Amino acid sequence: MYLVATLAVGLLCLLDLVLTVGVIRRLREHAGHLERLVSAGQSGPMPLLAPGTTVSDFDGVTVDGEAISFESFGDKALVGFFSPGCAPCELLVPEFAARAMRFGGRDHVLAVLNTAPGRDMSKYLRQLEAVARVVVEGSTGSISGAFRANSFPSVYLLDVADGAGTVVASGTSLTNIPAAGPLAAAQ
């Protein structure tokens, strides 16, 4: 009886070991795939809108109650999507706020905060409200839908001079986004 029980426990341990090795192998494959996506500038399941893409028309309401659409921004717009609790967003929000100030401030900058249950947005709001129009919406909101926003952070430079939003540059950081905005052009 003890011999059978010992043999059964030994076989279960061996089966567990084989399954664990298989899981570790799959995790390594997925880690390699994720590393290739990140090095290619993609951080989410779907790539960002590419330069030359036209963004669907959108409308929204800022946390201040101001209605916004393409016509709200002038010739160019800097748009950022952030999600509270996202580690890369934590790092990018202060840099985005500084760029927004140099870019032209609230008149040319939109920050969209993705609502996340149980996440505190007050830190992001404090950093962004002075330099950007801030909208809080879920992933099914008008602006998020227009940009097909599903990865955070995402940053876009739009040409909105013709009434349509054409992506000039996009990225998960500000590296691909030109620093010059309407303020630089006016100087």
C-alpha positions in Angstrom: 0.0 0.0 0.0 2.8 2.4 0.9 4.7 1.4 -2.1 1.8 2.2 -4.4 1.2 5.6 -2.7 4.8 6.5 -2.9 4.9 5.5 -6.6 1.8 7.6 -7.3 3.2 10.6 -5.6 6.5 10.2 -7.5 4.6 10.0 -10.9 2.6 13.1 -10.0 5.8 15.0 -9.2 7.3 13.9 -12.4 4.2 15.0 -14.4 4.3 18.4 -12.6 8.0 18.8 -13.5 7.3 18.1 -17.2 4.4 20.5 -17.3 6.4 23.2 -15.5 9.3 22.9 -18.0 6.7 23.3 -20.8 5.2 26.4 -19.2 8.7 28.0 -18.8 9.5 27.3 -22.4 6.3 29.0 -23.6 6.9 32.0 -21.3 10.4 32.4 -22.8 8.9 32.3 -26.3 6.3 35.0 -25.4 9.0 37.2 -23.7 11.1 37.1 -26.9 8.0 38.0 -29.0 7.2 40.9 -26.6 10.8 42.1 -26.7 10.7 42.2 -30.6 7.5 44.2 -30.5 8.8 46.8 -28.0 12.1 47.2 -29.9 10.0 47.8 -33.0 8.2 50.6 -31.2 5.0 48.7 -30.6 3.8 48.2 -27.0 0.4 46.8 -27.5 -1.5 44.2 -29.3 -2.2 46.6 -32.2 0.2 49.1 -33.7 -0.3 52.8 -33.4 -1.9 54.8 -36.2 0.9 55.3 -38.8 1.9 58.7 -40.2 -0.4 59.6 -43.1 -3.4 57.9 -41.5 -6.5 60.1 -41.2 -8.1 60.0 -37.7 -11.9 59.7 -37.7 -13.7 62.8 -36.6 -14.3 62.9 -32.9 -16.0 65.0 -30.2 -15.6 65.1 -26.5 -15.9 67.1 -23.4 -13.0 68.1 -21.2 -12.9 67.8 -17.5 -13.6 71.6 -17.5 -16.8 71.0 -19.5 -15.4 72.4 -22.8 -16.6 70.7 -26.0 -13.7 69.7 -28.3 -13.3 68.4 -31.9 -10.8 68.8 -34.7 -11.8 72.5 -35.1 -10.6 73.2 -31.5 -6.9 72.9 -32.2 -5.8 75.2 -35.1 -3.2 73.8 -37.5 -1.5 71.1 -35.4 -2.4 69.1 -32.3 -0.4 67.1 -29.9 -2.5 64.2 -28.5 -1.5 61.8 -25.7 -3.3 58.8 -24.3 -2.5 57.7 -20.8 -3.9 55.1 -18.3 -3.4 55.6 -14.5 -1.4 52.8 -13.0 0.6 52.2 -16.3 4.3 52.3 -15.4 5.4 53.8 -18.8 2.6 56.4 -18.5 3.9 57.4 -15.1 7.3 58.2 -16.7 5.9 59.9 -19.8 3.2 62.2 -18.3 5.7 64.8 -16.9 7.7 64.8 -20.1 4.5 65.1 -22.2 3.4 68.1 -19.9 6.7 69.8 -20.5 6.5 69.2 -24.3 2.9 70.4 -24.3 3.9 73.7 -22.6 6.5 74.3 -25.4 4.2 73.1 -28.1 1.5 75.6 -27.5 -0.3 74.6 -24.4 -4.0 74.0 -24.0 -5.0 75.4 -27.3 -3.0 72.8 -29.2 -2.7 69.8 -26.8 -5.2 67.1 -25.8 -4.5 64.5 -23.1 -6.9 61.6 -22.9 -7.0 59.6 -19.7 -8.4 56.1 -19.9 -10.8 55.4 -17.1 -9.6 52.5 -15.1 -11.7 51.2 -12.2 -10.1 51.9 -8.9 -7.3 54.0 -10.3 -6.6 57.5 -9.0 -6.3 60.1 -11.9 -5.7 63.1 -9.7 -1.9 63.0 -10.1 -2.3 63.0 -13.9 -4.9 65.7 -13.8 -2.6 68.0 -11.7 0.2 67.6 -14.2 -1.8 68.0 -17.4 -4.7 70.4 -16.8 -2.5 73.5 -17.0 -1.0 72.6 -20.3 -3.6 70.4 -22.1 -7.2 70.0 -22.6 -7.9 66.8 -20.6 -10.6 64.3 -21.4 -11.4 61.3 -19.2 -13.1 58.5 -21.1 -13.2 54.7 -21.5 -11.8 52.7 -24.4 -15.2 53.0 -26.1 -15.2 56.8 -26.0 -15.3 59.0 -29.1 -11.7 60.1 -29.0 -10.3 56.7 -28.1 -12.4 55.1 -30.8 -11.2 57.6 -33.4 -7.5 56.8 -32.6 -8.2 53.1 -32.0 -6.4 53.7 -28.7 -5.6 50.3 -27.1 -2.1 50.7 -25.8 -0.8 53.2 -23.3 1.0 55.5 -23.5 0.4 56.6 -27.1 1.3 60.0 -28.5 0.4 61.6 -31.8 1.2 64.7 -33.7 -1.8 65.6 -35.9 -2.1 68.0 -38.8 -5.6 69.4 -38.4 -5.4 72.4 -40.8 -7.7 70.9 -43.4 -10.4 70.0 -40.8 -9.3 66.3 -40.9 -6.8 64.9 -38.5 -3.8 63.4 -40.4 -1.2 61.7 -38.3 2.2 63.3 -38.8 4.0 61.3 -36.2 3.2 58.7 -33.6 4.9 56.7 -30.8 4.8 55.3 -27.3 7.2 58.0 -26.3 8.0 61.5 -27.5 11.1 60.3 -29.5 9.3 60.3 -32.8 7.3 63.5 -32.1 8.8 66.7 -33.4 9.3 69.3 -30.6 8.3 72.2 -32.8 4.6 73.3 -32.5 2.6 76.4 -33.1 4.6 78.4 -30.6 7.9 77.7 -32.3 6.4 78.6 -35.7 5.2 82.0 -34.3 8.6 82.9 -32.9 
